[in-house]
Every structure is written in C-alpha cells, then in structure tokens.
Amino acid sequence: MKKSPLSISMLQMYGLAMFYFTANSVLTVIFPLQAKDHGMPEAEIGIMMGMYMFICMVLRPWAGQMVAKHSVFTIMKWLLVGHAGALLLYIWLGVDSLYAVRILQGFVTAFFSMAMQIGITEVLRDEDRGQGMAMYSLSTVLPGLYGPALALFLWYQGDMMWLLLLVAALAFFPLLFFIKSPLPKTKKDNASFTFKEMFAAMKVARQHNGLVVSSGVMLIGASIFGAITAFLPLYFVTTGTGNAALYLFLQAIVVVGSRFFFRKHIPSDGKWHPKFIALVLVSSIIGTSLLALLPMIGSFIYISAIFNGIATAMLYPTLTTYISFVVPDAQRHILLGLFLASYDLGFSMGGMVMGFIVQFVSYEMMFATCSLLGVVALLYNFTAQKVNANIKQVSIN
C-alpha cells in the first residue's frame, strides 16, 4: 500500500534521516577545527574532509545493487550498527581517528542515502515522489539549523566531554527511529553484484543524454557545496570576520524553508527544466561571489547565506527526482547509484582540490573559483534543452 509523503510512517523515516545526519553536521564542523588545532595544513584537511564523499562515490553504485539484492530494511539495519561503530571509534581514539572515521562515515552514508531514496521511491505514488524526495532532503539538512551552532558552542567551551556525550547519543538515536519503520523488505530476485552488470549499466548511462547532463550539473554543483562545507568555518575563524555559527544557521533556515515551502514546485514530471535549474545555479554563483568579497563587505556577508541556501536546497532534490523518472526501471538501482556518485565525487573534490587553492593562494580565490564553476554549470545546463522527456528504456544485455 502506497504511503502519503506526510504520513506518520513517512515522518518516522524522515526522523531517522534527521538524527543520522545530525552526527554528520556536528562532526563536519568539529573535524576541520580539531585538525587545524593539531597542526594539520589546509590541503590535508581538505583531503581528510573530501575522503568522506570520495568513499561514497566509489561505493554508491554497489550500494544500489546490494539494496536490491538484500532489501532496504536489511541493509539499513546493518548500516545503523556501522554508524554507531564509527562514532564510538571517534569517542575512543579522538583526533587520531579522523581519517578512519571519515572513511567509515563515507561507507555507511553511501548505503544509507541509497537505501532511503530507493525506499521512498518504492513506498510513494509517482505523483508524490517529488514531495517525498524534497522532505527526505529537508530531513538531511534540518540538522544544519542546530548541529553547527551546537558543535561550535561545545568546541569553544574547551571541554570535550560534553561533545563526546553528544556524539555517543547520536550513535544510538537513529536505531530508535528504525524500529517498525515502513522501509521495504522486498528483494529483487534478479539483482546481482558483478562487474559485468556495473559496466553494462555504465554503457546504458552513456546512452541517456539526460542522465549525462544532469550528472555533470550535479558534479559541479556538489563541488561548490563541498568547498563551502569544508572551509567556511575555517574561513571565518582565519579572517576574524563574521560568525560561522550564525552564517550556517541562516543558511540552514533558508535550506529548510525552501525545501518545505517549495517542495510542490520541484518538477516531478520526468522533464528537464533548464530555466528552473538556471535560477538555482545563479543563486549559487551570487552566494560564492559574495563569500569571495568577505574582506570588503564585512557583515553583509550573511546575505550570501540566503543565495547559497537556496542553491543547496533545490539542486539535489530537483535532479534526483528527474533521474528517478528517466532511468529504466530494470536498472534503477544501479543507475541511480551511478548518478548519485557524481554528487559524491563533486563534493569530495570540493574539499580535496579547493584545499590546495586555499593553502597556496587564498580563501578568496577559492570562492571565486567556485563562482566560475557555477558559470560553467549554468552554460552546461542549457545543452540539455533537447532532452526527450520520455527517454527510451534501454535494457542491459
């Protein structure tokens, strides 16, 4: 029986995602500060932070196959155990575990997000899928309202005990929301886990112009988001201008508000909407351009939180919803994984590559580079004008 996107059982799924990503929102702020405090250079911090999404990128296509083979419910059960293990490892080893924890987080998140999005696709009606994806995306960014501010508050207290207690609680909260969740338990009898199927799916992906273009836009957009996530707190601390907690709070408010109030406006018809996506990319360009001008505009920097928040809120659910329609049903698990891998690769590159620009040039130049990337994505977006809304179904042979 199909669910309503705002039913009690679906709200339970969104709650599961919210508490899972609360841990990520806290540690994403703490890890760069803790690493810098222990003498790690910006380039290495970028690599360490980018490792998370790089691992996601490598495992995402495999995750789709595993979910199909073993069911969303079964995969999620073991993922949450792994999530708890990663956080407990950080509590035990502290700063010495940063690389290991980021790798473990990447492993778990690759499967978690795939399981959640496939689950939403299966339990909602087609016409509600856009709303469901928007609500899931909302639940993943809702921790941005309180996670970074709480993390910075505990960090500046100078006592790690309270921070570690918070991390310990976040290791187990998601398990409570998992119990009696509506996650599907069905398996696909013909699901496999082979390199042959992977390469065949990549061949299919190249035949879909819509999949190629949307993956390119997602790759570039995610690299911008990754750079902001990895270096904005350090940028504010280094320049001594602005308040990172306030900025991230304002950005999170915009993200949450946009994904909730505009959820019905996210295209859910399987068509490519270049003008809609262009508006999202222009918002990103304005936001990063303002960040590059931080030394000159001072307190006006908080305006950029609005533009970056809109871009962050709308790009991911818009492209993910589009892809959920255009990929063939028979290969949905694999091709959705390949598409989401483009987001992971972009996000990881945002930390890994931009870290070198920060270390050898400046933060301002790094954000200016992000603006240039936004322009490239904007132009690339319009190459998809001729994408057919009803892309033919291509079977893997």
C-alpha positions as CSV (number, residue, x, y, z in Angstrom):
1,M,0.0,0.0,0.0
2,K,1.4,3.4,-1.1
3,K,2.1,6.0,1.6
4,S,1.4,9.7,1.8
5,P,4.6,11.8,1.9
6,L,3.4,13.4,5.1
7,S,2.0,10.3,6.8
8,I,3.2,9.2,10.3
9,S,5.2,6.3,9.0
10,M,7.0,8.6,6.4
11,L,7.7,11.2,9.2
12,Q,9.4,8.3,11.1
13,M,11.6,7.8,8.1
14,Y,12.4,11.5,7.9
15,G,13.2,11.4,11.6
16,L,15.6,8.5,11.1
17,A,17.5,10.5,8.4
18,M,17.5,13.7,10.6
19,F,19.2,12.1,13.5
20,Y,21.6,10.2,11.3
21,F,22.8,13.4,9.6
22,T,22.9,15.3,12.9
23,A,26.0,13.4,13.7
24,N,27.5,14.4,10.3
25,S,26.6,18.1,10.8
26,V,28.3,18.2,14.1
27,L,31.5,16.4,13.1
28,T,31.8,18.2,9.8
29,V,32.3,21.4,11.8
30,I,34.4,19.9,14.5
31,F,36.8,17.8,12.4
32,P,38.5,20.7,10.5
33,L,38.8,22.8,13.7
34,Q,40.2,19.9,15.6
35,A,42.6,19.0,12.8
36,K,43.8,22.6,12.4
37,D,44.3,22.9,16.2
38,H,46.6,19.9,16.0
39,G,48.7,21.4,13.2
40,M,47.2,19.8,10.1
41,P,47.6,22.1,6.9
42,E,44.6,23.2,4.8
43,A,45.4,20.9,1.9
44,E,45.5,17.8,4.2
45,I,42.3,19.0,5.9
46,G,40.7,19.2,2.5
47,I,41.8,15.6,1.7
48,M,40.6,14.3,5.0
49,M,37.2,16.0,4.7
50,G,36.9,15.0,1.0
51,M,37.6,11.4,1.8
52,Y,34.1,11.1,3.2
53,M,32.3,11.7,-0.1
54,F,35.1,10.1,-2.2
55,I,34.3,6.8,-0.5
56,C,30.6,7.4,-1.1
57,M,31.3,7.9,-4.8
58,V,33.2,4.6,-5.1
59,L,30.6,2.6,-3.2
60,R,27.4,4.2,-4.4
61,P,26.7,2.0,-7.5
62,W,27.5,-1.1,-5.5
63,A,25.1,0.1,-2.8
64,G,22.2,0.2,-5.2
65,Q,22.9,-3.4,-6.2
66,M,23.2,-4.5,-2.6
67,V,20.0,-2.8,-1.6
68,A,18.2,-4.5,-4.5
69,K,19.6,-7.9,-3.5
70,H,19.0,-7.8,0.2
71,S,16.2,-5.3,0.7
72,V,16.2,-1.7,2.0
73,F,15.2,-2.9,5.5
74,T,18.0,-5.4,5.9
75,I,20.7,-3.1,4.6
76,M,19.5,-0.3,6.8
77,K,19.7,-2.5,9.9
78,W,23.4,-3.2,9.4
79,L,24.2,0.4,8.3
80,L,23.0,1.8,11.6
81,V,25.2,-0.6,13.5
82,G,28.1,0.6,11.4
83,H,27.2,4.2,12.0
84,A,27.2,3.6,15.8
85,G,30.6,1.9,15.5
86,A,32.2,4.8,13.6
87,L,31.1,7.3,16.2
88,L,32.2,5.2,19.1
89,L,35.6,4.8,17.4
90,Y,35.9,8.6,17.4
91,I,35.0,8.8,21.1
92,W,37.7,6.2,21.8
93,L,40.6,7.5,19.7
94,G,39.8,11.2,19.2
95,V,41.8,13.2,16.7
96,D,43.9,10.1,15.7
97,S,40.8,8.5,14.3
98,L,39.7,11.4,11.9
99,Y,40.8,9.7,8.7
100,A,39.3,6.3,9.7
101,V,36.1,7.8,10.9
102,R,35.6,9.8,7.7
103,I,36.2,6.6,5.6
104,L,33.7,4.7,7.7
105,Q,31.2,7.5,7.5
106,G,31.6,7.5,3.7
107,F,31.0,3.8,3.6
108,V,27.8,4.0,5.7
109,T,26.4,7.1,4.0
110,A,26.8,5.6,0.5
111,F,24.4,2.8,1.5
112,F,22.2,4.9,3.8
113,S,21.2,7.5,1.3
114,M,20.7,4.9,-1.5
115,A,18.5,2.8,0.8
116,M,16.5,5.8,1.9
117,Q,15.9,7.1,-1.6
118,I,15.1,3.8,-3.1
119,G,12.8,3.2,-0.2
120,I,11.0,6.5,-0.8
121,T,10.7,5.7,-4.5
122,E,9.0,2.3,-3.7
123,V,6.6,3.4,-1.0
124,L,5.2,6.6,-2.5
125,R,3.0,7.2,-5.5
126,D,4.7,8.6,-8.6
127,E,3.0,12.0,-8.3
128,D,4.2,12.3,-4.7
129,R,7.7,11.3,-5.4
130,G,9.0,14.9,-5.8
131,Q,7.5,15.8,-2.4
132,G,8.9,12.7,-0.8
133,M,12.4,13.4,-2.1
134,A,12.1,17.1,-1.0
135,M,11.0,16.0,2.5
136,Y,13.9,13.5,2.7
137,S,16.3,16.2,1.6
138,L,14.8,18.5,4.1
139,S,15.4,16.0,6.9
140,T,19.0,15.7,5.9
141,V,19.6,19.4,6.1
142,L,17.4,20.2,9.1
143,P,20.4,19.3,11.4
144,G,22.1,22.3,9.9
145,L,19.8,24.5,12.0
146,Y,21.3,23.3,15.2
147,G,24.2,21.0,14.5
148,P,26.9,23.5,13.6
149,A,25.9,26.0,16.2
150,L,25.8,23.3,18.9
151,A,29.2,21.9,17.7
152,L,30.8,25.4,17.8
153,F,29.3,26.1,21.2
154,L,30.7,22.9,22.7
155,W,34.1,23.4,20.9
156,Y,34.6,26.9,22.4
157,Q,33.7,25.6,25.9
158,G,37.1,23.8,25.7
159,D,35.7,20.7,27.4
160,M,35.4,17.8,25.0
161,M,33.4,15.6,27.5
162,W,30.1,17.2,26.5
163,L,30.8,16.9,22.8
164,L,31.7,13.2,23.2
165,L,28.5,12.6,25.2
166,L,26.5,14.2,22.3
167,V,28.3,12.0,19.8
168,A,27.6,8.9,21.9
169,A,23.8,9.8,22.0
170,L,23.8,10.4,18.2
171,A,25.3,6.9,17.7
172,F,22.1,5.3,19.1
173,F,19.2,7.7,18.4
174,P,18.8,6.6,14.7
175,L,18.2,3.0,15.9
176,L,15.1,4.1,17.8
177,F,13.5,5.5,14.6
178,F,14.4,2.4,12.6
179,I,12.2,0.1,14.8
180,K,8.9,-0.5,13.0
181,S,9.8,1.8,10.1
182,P,8.0,1.4,6.8
183,L,11.2,0.6,4.9
184,P,10.5,-2.0,2.2
185,K,11.6,-5.6,2.9
186,T,11.2,-6.8,-0.6
187,K,14.1,-8.2,-2.6
188,K,14.7,-8.3,-6.3
189,D,15.3,-11.9,-7.4
190,N,17.4,-11.0,-10.4
191,A,19.6,-8.5,-8.6
192,S,23.3,-9.2,-9.0
193,F,26.5,-7.8,-7.7
194,T,29.1,-8.2,-10.5
195,F,31.5,-6.0,-12.5
196,K,29.6,-7.2,-15.7
197,E,26.4,-5.6,-14.5
198,M,28.3,-2.4,-13.4
199,F,30.0,-1.9,-16.8
200,A,26.7,-2.7,-18.6
201,A,24.9,-0.1,-16.6
202,M,27.6,2.5,-17.4
203,K,27.1,1.7,-21.1
204,V,23.4,2.4,-20.6
205,A,24.1,5.6,-18.8
206,R,26.1,7.0,-21.7
207,Q,23.1,6.5,-24.0
208,H,21.0,8.8,-21.9
209,N,21.7,12.4,-22.6
210,G,19.5,13.5,-19.7
211,L,21.5,11.3,-17.3
212,V,24.8,12.6,-18.6
213,V,23.9,16.3,-18.4
214,S,22.2,16.1,-15.0
215,S,25.2,14.2,-13.7
216,G,27.5,16.9,-15.0
217,V,25.5,19.7,-13.4
218,M,25.3,17.7,-10.1
219,L,29.1,17.1,-10.2
220,I,29.9,20.8,-10.5
221,G,27.2,22.0,-8.0
222,A,28.3,19.4,-5.4
223,S,32.0,20.6,-5.7
224,I,30.8,24.1,-4.7
225,F,28.8,22.7,-1.8
226,G,31.7,20.6,-0.7
227,A,34.1,23.6,-0.6
228,I,31.7,25.7,1.4
229,T,31.1,22.8,3.9
230,A,34.8,22.1,4.4
231,F,36.3,25.6,4.6
232,L,33.6,28.2,5.6
233,P,34.1,27.8,9.4
234,L,37.9,28.0,9.0
235,Y,37.5,31.0,6.6
236,F,35.6,32.9,9.2
237,V,37.9,32.0,12.0
238,T,41.0,32.8,10.0
239,T,39.8,36.2,8.8
240,G,38.3,37.1,12.1
241,T,35.2,38.4,10.2
242,G,31.7,37.2,10.8
243,N,30.3,34.4,12.9
244,A,30.4,30.9,11.3
245,A,27.6,29.5,13.6
246,L,25.3,32.4,12.6
247,Y,26.1,32.1,8.9
248,L,25.5,28.3,8.9
249,F,22.3,28.8,10.9
250,L,20.9,31.4,8.5
251,Q,21.9,29.2,5.5
252,A,20.2,26.2,7.2
253,I,17.0,28.2,7.7
254,V,16.9,29.1,4.1
255,V,17.5,25.4,3.1
256,V,14.8,24.1,5.4
257,G,12.3,26.7,4.4
258,S,13.0,26.3,0.7
259,R,12.7,22.6,0.7
260,F,9.4,22.6,2.7
261,F,7.6,25.6,1.1
262,F,8.8,25.0,-2.4
263,R,8.6,21.2,-2.4
264,K,5.5,21.2,-4.6
265,H,7.3,23.3,-7.2
266,I,10.1,20.8,-7.7
267,P,9.4,19.3,-11.1
268,S,8.0,15.8,-10.8
269,D,7.1,15.1,-14.4
270,G,10.3,13.5,-15.8
271,K,11.1,16.6,-18.0
272,W,14.3,18.6,-18.0
273,H,13.6,22.2,-16.8
274,P,16.7,24.3,-17.8
275,K,15.2,27.6,-16.7
276,F,14.4,26.3,-13.2
277,I,17.9,24.8,-12.8
278,A,19.5,28.0,-14.1
279,L,17.8,30.0,-11.3
280,V,19.3,27.6,-8.8
281,L,22.8,27.9,-10.3
282,V,22.6,31.7,-10.5
283,S,21.8,31.7,-6.8
284,S,24.9,29.7,-6.1
285,I,27.1,32.0,-8.2
286,I,25.9,35.0,-6.3
287,G,26.4,33.3,-3.0
288,T,30.0,32.2,-3.6
289,S,30.9,35.6,-5.2
290,L,29.8,37.3,-2.0
291,L,31.9,35.0,0.0
292,A,34.9,35.9,-2.1
293,L,34.3,39.5,-1.2
294,L,34.2,38.9,2.5
295,P,37.1,41.3,3.4
296,M,35.3,44.1,1.6
297,I,31.7,43.7,2.6
298,G,32.0,42.6,6.2
299,S,28.7,42.0,7.9
300,F,26.9,42.0,4.5
301,I,28.4,38.5,4.1
302,Y,25.3,37.0,5.7
303,I,23.3,37.9,2.5
304,S,25.3,35.1,0.7
305,A,23.8,32.6,3.2
306,I,20.4,33.2,1.5
307,F,21.7,32.5,-2.0
308,N,23.8,29.5,-1.0
309,G,20.9,28.2,1.0
310,I,18.6,28.3,-2.0
311,A,21.1,26.6,-4.2
312,T,21.8,23.9,-1.7
313,A,18.1,23.3,-1.1
314,M,16.9,23.0,-4.6
315,L,19.6,21.4,-6.8
316,Y,19.9,18.0,-5.2
317,P,16.1,17.1,-5.0
318,T,15.4,18.5,-8.4
319,L,18.0,16.5,-10.2
320,T,17.4,13.3,-8.1
321,T,13.6,13.5,-8.9
322,Y,14.3,13.9,-12.6
323,I,16.7,10.9,-12.6
324,S,14.2,8.7,-10.8
325,F,11.9,9.1,-13.8
326,V,14.3,8.8,-16.7
327,V,16.3,5.8,-15.8
328,P,15.0,2.4,-16.9
329,D,13.1,0.6,-14.1
330,A,15.1,-2.6,-14.6
331,Q,18.4,-0.8,-13.9
332,R,17.1,1.9,-11.5
333,H,19.2,0.6,-8.5
334,I,22.4,0.7,-10.4
335,L,21.9,3.9,-12.5
336,L,20.6,5.9,-9.6
337,G,23.7,4.9,-7.7
338,L,25.9,6.0,-10.6
339,F,24.1,9.3,-10.7
340,L,24.5,9.9,-7.0
341,A,28.1,9.0,-7.3
342,S,28.5,12.2,-9.4
343,Y,27.3,14.2,-6.3
344,D,29.8,12.3,-4.1
345,L,32.7,12.9,-6.5
346,G,31.9,16.6,-6.8
347,F,31.5,17.0,-3.0
348,S,34.8,15.3,-2.3
349,M,36.6,17.3,-5.0
350,G,35.3,20.4,-3.4
351,G,37.3,19.6,-0.3
352,M,40.3,17.9,-1.8
353,V,41.1,20.3,-4.7
354,M,39.9,23.5,-3.2
355,G,42.1,22.9,-0.1
356,F,45.2,23.3,-2.3
357,I,43.9,26.6,-3.6
358,V,43.3,27.8,-0.1
359,Q,46.8,26.7,1.1
360,F,48.8,28.1,-1.8
361,V,46.6,31.1,-2.8
362,S,43.8,32.3,-0.6
363,Y,40.3,31.6,0.6
364,E,39.0,34.5,-1.5
365,M,40.4,32.9,-4.7
366,M,38.9,29.6,-3.7
367,F,35.4,31.0,-3.5
368,A,36.0,33.0,-6.7
369,T,36.9,29.6,-8.4
370,C,33.6,28.2,-7.1
371,S,31.7,31.1,-8.8
372,L,33.5,30.3,-12.0
373,L,32.5,26.7,-11.7
374,G,28.9,27.8,-11.2
375,V,29.0,29.7,-14.5
376,V,30.3,26.5,-16.3
377,A,27.4,24.5,-14.8
378,L,25.0,27.2,-15.9
379,L,26.1,27.0,-19.5
380,Y,26.2,23.2,-19.5
381,N,22.7,23.1,-18.2
382,F,21.3,24.7,-21.4
383,T,22.9,21.9,-23.5
384,A,20.1,19.7,-22.2
385,Q,17.3,21.7,-23.9
386,K,16.7,18.9,-26.4
387,V,16.5,16.1,-23.8
388,N,13.4,13.9,-24.5
389,A,11.0,13.7,-21.6
390,N,10.3,10.1,-22.5
391,I,13.8,8.7,-22.8
392,K,13.5,5.2,-24.2
393,Q,14.1,2.3,-21.9
394,V,17.3,0.6,-22.8
395,S,17.8,-2.9,-21.4
396,I,21.1,-4.2,-20.1
397,N,22.1,-7.2,-22.2
